[in-house]
Amino acid sequence: MKNGIVFSFPSLDFSGFYLILAFLFGLAFVFVTPPNATPDEMAHQVKIVRVAQGNFFGVNNTLKMPDIHSWYAPLDNSRMLNPPYNISDGEIKTITHRKMMCTPAMAKVNNGVSSYSPLPYLLSALNYKISCSLDLSFGTYLYSSRIVSLIVSVMLVFFAIKIAPDLRFVFFTVSLLPTVLYQFSAIAADSFLISLTMIYIACLYRYIRSNEGKYLILIFIASIGICFSKPAYAWIVAASIPIIFLNGYKGNIPGIIKKSLFLIAIPCVVHILLLVTSKGSTPHAVNFEENIQYLKNNPMSLFVEMYNVPFTFPFGDKWNLYESLIGKLGWLTIPLPKWCYFASFLNFVLIAFCGKNILSRKIGFYMVSLALASLVIICLPLYIFATKQPFPAVFGLQGRYFIPTLLIAMLAYSGKLNQTGSKAAQFILIVSAVAISFTSLCAVYSGYY
């Protein structure tokens, strides 16, 4: 018996069990998911090519780009946004067997994610350069890029479980959510951010438990990575604030200053540098100054628009926040059976009965407060920079943006009720998570083919 779960292989602990499951389901998603079946995939390809060309930050309009749209024809964005699909084997073969067309030919491209950091795209950019130099097919490049993303993401979660086995059910449950596993198996920046957040939380918890300096160093490295991965996610490192004061105030002022500098100040400076270097890459043509003034005049409009997101067209039928947090796959056009959303909620409740948790009530309360505050922090940039005000709802808000919020909230209550019946709770959670993952894979196949 290891970590409270019995396995048939003596050498297989819970982290190994997760590794096998995640790779099995992830690889299935890699090959079942058709090209351009993840949101903004072509925009992510633009960013990859820019990084490969040395345009790491923002948009260099003097650089010409290959005709990325032609890589995916006939599965362009308009087709992938409008089910039913009925994609044929012939279409998949046509796309995946054609040679990579890497010759720069056009200047006007979709720069929707060009404000992102180059960090999540470095390996894909290297793969792009290799694929072009070897004159490989587009399918070879696409699937190999997805596999690299899957390997990096799953291995980070694996190490998070190794670092903080008390939180193993948190990482297991969240990383096997269909929306997360789908991102892990795709070309996207969120896969890196989500898995790195798990490493950060694991090191944070382990430092609180052991007070070992090596975990403080890992927290610093993970904080830099988070703040240098995607705009508007520097709030995550605020979870480090309780450990700055872990050893008390008296006689520890130098230690508090040092921790504040390395865990909060330096990562936030890195994030500001990312924002500055990406200036001018805002994907939507809105007047952010007018939006700021509108918010000043109508401060409650932010909360009204946040509340309206699940109900307002086009969000009402495709962008329901909770369902897209769990899994509305593809371009949010492939829903899961209703029981999956209910079972996922039940799994979130069962987290309280699984694993251990040594966090004090004060730290737990702080984590819950931070998670609630992050709801506004995440919505505010979209309100200002992506929504043409006035508008009924915050534009572009998706449930998966709140995965880090979910992780930090779970940090507060995971294992708090781990007493009678915990073995049954663990069994139900694992079986449920596996069933949901399998069902989501079937939903993708039936939805597209």
N, C-alpha and C positions, 0 to 999 in steps of 0.2 A: 504494500500500500504506500503510495506516495502522494503527498498533498491531499490526502483524504479521498482519493479516487483509486480504484483497483484496475490495473491493466493486465493483460495477458502476457505482455513482454516485460521481463524483469528490469530491463535497462530503459524502458520508456516511461519518463515522468510526464507531468502535465504539459510542460513546455514542448516536449517532443510530440505529444498527442496533438497539441495545437498546430505544430509545424506541419504535420502530415495532413490534417484536415484543411488548413488554409491553402496549402499548395495544391491539393486535389481540387478543391472548389475554385481556387483562383485560376489554375490552368484551364479548367473547363470554361470559365468565363472568358479567358483570353481568346479561345478559339470559337466559342459559340457566339460571342458578341460580334456583329458585323462591323465593317469599317464605318467610321463616323457615327457610331451609335452611343457616344458619350458626349455630354454637352460641351460645345465649343472645341471639338477635337481639332478642327482645321485651324482655329485660332492658336491652339497649343502647338500645332505643327509650325505655324509662322514663328512663334517664339523660339522653337527648337532650331529652326533654320537661322534665325537672327543670332542666336548664341553661337551656332557653328561658324557663322561668318564674322564673329567677333563683336557683334552689336549686343553687348550684354545688358545694357540698361536703356529703357525708353525706346524711341523709334528714330532710327537713322533713315530719313526719307530718301537719301541719295543711293541707298542700297537697293538693287533690284532683287526680286525674289523669284524662285521657280513658280510655275503655275500649280500651286497646291490644290486648287479646286479640281484640276484635271486628274489628280491622283485618285480622287474619290468618285468621279463620275461613273455611274448615274446616281450614286447615293449622296446627293448634295443636301444642304441644310434644310431646304424647303421640303424635300421628300421625307427626311428623317423626323421632321416635326409634325407630320400629318399621317397618322395611322388610318386604316390598316396598311400593312407593308407588303406582305407576301413576297419577300425577297427570294429570288431563285438561286439555285446553286450556280447557274451560269453567270449571274451578275457577280457573285462573290469571286468566282474564278477569273472573270474578266478584270476585276479590280486588283486582286492579289497577284496575278501572274504577269501583269504589265511591268515593264522595266521602270525603275526610278527615273523620273525626269527632273534632274537636278540643275539644269542650266538656268541661270537667272534670266527671266524674261519679262517681268512686270514689276511695277512700283506700287500699285494700289492693291493692298491686301487687308485682311481682317486683323487689326491690331488689338482685338478685344482683351488679350491677356498680356500685352507687351509691357505693362507696368509691373508685372511680377518680377521677382528676383530670378537671375539665371541659375541659382543653386539647384532647384528641383529638376532642371532641364539639362544639366551637364552630361550625364550618361547618355541620354537620348541624343544630344547633339553629337557626341562622339560616335554613337551608333549610326547616325545620319551620314557623317563624313565617311565612315568605313563602308556603308552601304553604297554610297555614291561612287567611291573610288573603286569598288569591286563590281560595279554595274549590276547590283542585285535587284531582285524584283521588289515591288512595293510591299507585297505581302510578307516577304522575309524581313524587311525593315520594320513593318508595322508590328508583326507578332513578336519579333525579338525585342522591340522597345517595350511592349506590354509585359513581356516576361521579366525584363530587367526591373521594371517598376514593381512588379509583384515580388520579386526576390528581395529587393531592398526594403520594401514596406513590411513584408512578413518577417524578415529577419530582425528588423527593429522591434516589432512586437514580441518576437521570441525572446530577445534580450531583455525587454521590459518585464516579461514574466519571470525570467531568471533573476533579475535584480530585485524585484518585489513580488515574491510568490504569494504574499498575503493578498495582493490585488489581482491575482491571476484570473479570477472570474470576471472582473471588470474588463480587463484587456481582451479576454476570450470573447465575451459577449459583444462588446462594441466592435471589435475587428471583424467579427463574423456577421455583423449587420449587413444585409444585402447592399445598401448604399455605400458602405465602407469597402466591402470586398470588391464591389464593382469598380470603385475608384482605384483600389490597389492593382487591379488587372487592366488598367487603362493608361493612356497617356494624359496625365493630369497633375497639377501642382498639389492638389488636396491630399493625394496619397502620401506624399512626403511629409506634409504638415501634420496630418493626423497621427502617423506612426511616430514621428519625432516627439509629438506631444505626449505620447504614451511613455517614451523613454524618459522625458522630462519629469512626468508625474511619478514614475517608478523611482527615479533617483531622489526626488524630493521626499517621497515617503520613506525611503531607506535611510536618508540622512536624518530625518526626524527620529527614526527608530534607533539608529546606531551612533549618530554624531561623528561618523567617519569622514575625514577630510576629502578622501578620493571621490565621494559622492557629490561634495560641494563643487569639485572641479568639473564633474560630469554635468551637473546642473548648469554651470556657467556655459559650457560648450553647447548644450542643448538649447539654452536660452538664446545664444547667438544665432544658432541655426533656425530657431522659430522666428526670431525677429528679422532674419534675412531670407525668409522663404516666401512670404506673401503679405501684401499691405493689409493693415488694420488688424493684425493678430498679435501685436506686441502686448496686448492686455493679458495674455496667458501668463507672462512672467510675473505678473502681480501675485500669482500663487506662491511665489518665493518669500513674500513679505513676512509671514509668520516665522520662518526659520532664521530671519535676520535677528530676531529678538529671542531666539530659542534658549540662549544661555543667560537671559536676564539683562537688566540694564546696568546694575551696579558694577563698576570697575571694568565694564566690557565695551566702553564707548569706541575704542579703536576697532574692535572686532565688528561692531555694528556698522561703522562707517565703511569698513573694508567690504563687508558683505553687501551693503547697499550699493556700493560702487560697481562691484562685479556682477551682482545678480539682477540689478534693476537699471542703474544708470548707463553702463556700457551697452547692454543689449538694446536699450531704448535709443541711444545715440545711433547705433547700427541701423535700427529701424527708420529713424529720421533720414539717415543717409540714403536708404533705399527709396524712401518717398521722394526725396529731392532729386535723385538721379533718374527717377521714372517720371518726373514732371512732364506733362504734355502728352502722356500716353493714356489719358482717361478714355475709356472705350465709348462713352456716350456723349454726344454733343449737347451738354447742358451748361447753363450759366450758373456755376456753383456760388458765385457772389449773390446772385438774385435768390438762390435757394437758402443761403444763410440768412439773408434779410427776411425772407418769408418765414423761416423758423423763429427768428426773433419776434416777428409780429404775431405768429401763431404757434406758440411753443407746444401746445397740445397736439398739433398736427402730426408730429412724429409718432406719438403713441397711437393716435387714431389710424394712421397708415400702417403701423405695425400690426394692429389688431385686424385690419381689413385684409391683410395679405391672403389668408386662407379662403376668403369669400369673394374677392374682387376679380373680375375678368382681366387678364386671362389666367389668373392664379386659382380661381375657384375650382376649375376642373382638372388642372394639371399641376398646380404648385402648392397643394395643401402641405403646410409646413411639417406636421407630424408625420404624415405618410411619406414625404420626401426625406425626412430624417431617417426613417426606417428603411425605405426602399421604394421609390418610384423610379424605375430604371430607364435606360435609354435617355432620351431627351425629356425625362419626366413624363413619358407617354406609356410606359409599361408598368401598370399597377400590379400589386401582389393580391392574392386572395385576402379577404378581410380578416381571416383568422390570424394571418401573419402579423398584422399590426397589433391585434389584441395580445397574441403570444409574446411579442417583443416587449409590450408594456408589462406583462406579467414577469418577464425575465428581469426587467429593470427593478421590479419589486423584490424578486428573489435574490438580487445582489446583496440585499441587507442580511440574508441568511447564509451567504457563502464567503469563504475566506476569513480573514481576520482584519482588525482595524485597531491600531493603537493611538489614533489621533485623539487629542483632547476635545472636549465640547467646544472650547473657544476656537480652536483651529477649524473644526468642522463647521461651526457657524460662519466663520470667515469665508470658507470655501463656498458654502451655499450663497452667501451674500455676493461673492465675486461672480458666481455663475449667473445670478439674477442680473447683476449690473452689466454683464457681457451681452445680454440680450439687446440692450440699448447701444452698447459700444459697437456691436456688429452691424446694427441697422443704420447707425448714423452716417457712415461714409456712403452707403448706398442711397440714403435719403438726399445727401448733399451733392454727390458727384454723378449719380446715375439716374435720378428721378427728376423729370421736368415738372417742377411744382407750379400750381397745385395739381396733385394726382391722387386718385383714391387710395393707392397703396404703395408701399416702398417697392421700387422696381428691382427685379432680379433676385429677390430674397429667396433662398432655398434652404430646406431643412438641414442639408449636410453641412452648412456653414456653422451649425451649432453642435457639431460632434465634439470639439474641444470643451464647449460648455457642459455637455453631458458627462464627459470624462471627469471634469473637476467637481461637478455635483456628486457623482458617484464616489469620488474620493472621500466625501464627507460621511456617507452612510454605509459604504460597503462593509459587510461583516459585523455590523453593530448588533444584529440579532442572531448571531451564529451560536445557537445553543441546541435545544431540542429540535429535531427534524432537519438539521442542516444537511445531512447526507441525502435525504430525499429531495431537498431543494436543489442541491448540486446536480443530482441525476436529472431532475426535470429540466433544469436550465440547459444542461448540455444537450439532451435529446431534442429539446425545443429549438435551440440555436442551429443544430445540424439540420433539422427538418425544415426550418425557415430558409436556410442557405440552399438546400436542395430544391425546394419549391420555387425560390427566386430564379434559379438556373433554368428550371422548366418554363417559368413565365417568360424569360428572355427568349428561349427557343421558340415557344409557341407564338409569342408576340411578333417576332420578326419573320419567322418562316412559315 
